[in-house]
Amino acid sequence: MRRFAIVGHRARTSGDFSLNDLPGGAGRMDVLCRCVNTAFFLSHDLRKDVECYLVLLGDPAPPKTVRFSGVHLRSLNPDERSAAALLKKALALPCGDEFRESSPGVAVRQGGLARLIEDMPLALLHEEGDDLRNVHPLPSGYLLSDHLNFTPEEEAVVQDMPRISVGPVSLHADHAITVVQNELDRRQHGWN
């Protein structure tokens, strides 16, 4: 199972945002929706072996984590609005400490980054990490930030995680996911 976790520092934690204003009123939910789509979409299919976790830290009730699970995922189309509609539906549900499903393959719970790191091993995608192409074996889980850097408090939580870099320049989170997926695909199919 491949896992990607993205921290959304300003992303709304309720379903009261407009699908017409994902960058503004939804707290840069557009960045997270692009990450969801990049994690799952192939040319004519969805990746079934992927889970994508969005750690939402915006108002009004942070932190919340939304999980997308490819094996069960339905109703996701390759546009930001489709992913945002699934997020909106999930965030409209009351939730507690356990994941609660809002639609097939989408679930939400209370809790943030520290809890997610306790639940699964992740490597931090970071510009100053080890070159992805030189890491053997590659981890199955990766943590990224949205358009903002990690806060000092978050850095303290992730300080002991292995750090992996996808290249010599800083990329958008969804582009970094593409590079990781490509490297994992290449290795899975014996191209390296």
N, C-alpha and C positions, 0 to 999 in steps of 0.2 A: 504494500500500500504506500503510495506517495502522498505526502502531506505538506500543505503550504499554510502558513499562518501569517496573517497580515494585521498589523496594529493600525486602527483608524483613530487617530488622536482626537479628531473633531466630529467623527461620524455620529449621527443621531442615534439615541438608544430607545426611541419610541417610533411608532409607525406613522407619526403625524407630519412627515415631510412630503413635499410635493415631488412627484416624478418629473416635473418640468423644471426643477431647480436642484439637481443633484450636487453640482459643485458648491452652491451657496448655502441655501437653507437646509440641506441635508448634511452639511459638514464634510464636503469632498467625498461623498458616497460614490461619485463617479470613478474615483481612483480604485476603490474597493471592488466595484462592479467589473471594471476592466480586469482586475486580478482574478476574479471568479471565472470570467469567461476564458481567460488565458489558461487557467489551470485545467479546464475541462474540455475545451473544444479542439477537435481535429477537423480536417477538411470536411468530412461527411459523417461525423460520429462524435460521441462524447466519450471521454476517458472514464471507464468504470472503476479503475484502480486508484482514484484520487479522492482525497478529502481536502476541503479548503475551509479554514477557520478564520473568521473575521472577529477580531477583538475590538469592540466598539467602546470608545471612551468619552464620547460627547454627551451633551445634555439630553434628556433630563435625569436619567437613572443609570449612570455608569457604575461598574463595567458590565457589559454583556458580551457573550460570545455566540456567534451564529455559525453553525456547521453545515456545509454543503457536502453531501456524500454521493459520489458518482454512481455507485451501484444502484441506488434507489432514486436518483434525481430525475424529475419530470418537469416539464413546462419551462425549461430554460432555453431561451433562444439567444443567438449570438449578437445581442445588443445590450447596452447598459441598462436600458429601461426595463427589460425583461428580468435581469438579475435584481434590479432595484425593487421591482414589484414583489418578487419573492422575499426580499429583505423586509420590505414594508409589512407584508403579511406576517412574517415571523415576529417582528418587533411589536406588532399589535397585540400579541398574546401575553397574558401574565405568565411569568416564568419564575422558577426557583433554582435550586442547586443542581438539578438534573436536566438534561436536554429534553425539551418538549417539542415534538414535531408539529410544524405548521403546514407543511405540504410535503409530498413525497421527496425525501432526500434533503430536506431543510429543517433544521431544529435550532432552538435558542435556549440559553440558560444564563443565569447570573454568573458572574465571575470573569476575571480578566487574565492578564498575561502570566502572573505567577502560578495561577491554578493550571493553566494550559501547559506550562513547562513541567509541572509536576505530573501531568497526565501522559506525556509522551516525550520521547527524545527529539530534539530539534537542533539543527545547526543554524547559526546566524549568517545570513547573507550580508556581507560587509565588504566595503572597498579594500580594507586592510587585511583581509583574510587570505588563507592559502588558495592558490589557483585551483579552481574547480577541476581542471583537466589533469592535475597532479594528485588529486585526492583519491585514494583507493582503499577500501570501497567507498562509494559515495553514500552519504546518509540518505535515509528515506524521508526525512522531515526537515523543513526549512522555515525560518522566521524572517520576515521582512517588516519594514516600516512603510507607512504611506508616504506622502510628500514631505513629511516632517521627520527630523532626526529623533532618535530615542531621547527621552528626558534623562537627566542624571539618575532619577529613581529607577527607571527602566533599565538603564545601563548597569546598575547594581544588580538587578535581577538576572540579566543575561551575561554577566561578566565571565562566567565559567564555561559558557557554551563554545563549542568549536566554531571558528569563523572561516567562512568560505567566500571567495571573491569570484564573480563571473567574468571579470576582465579589468583592464586598466582604467576604464572610465566609469563614472557613476551613471547607472541606468534607472529608468522608471521601474517601479516595482513589477508591473505586469511584463515588462521586457525582460527583467531578470528571471522571472518565472519561465518565460519562453526559452531562455538560454539553458536553464537547469533541465527543463523537460527534454530539450533536444539532446543534451549530454546523456541523460538517463536513457532515452530512446536509443541513441547510438550504442551505448554499452549493452543494453538489453538485446540488441539485434547483432552484436558482434562487429560493429563498425570501428572499434578502437583497437 
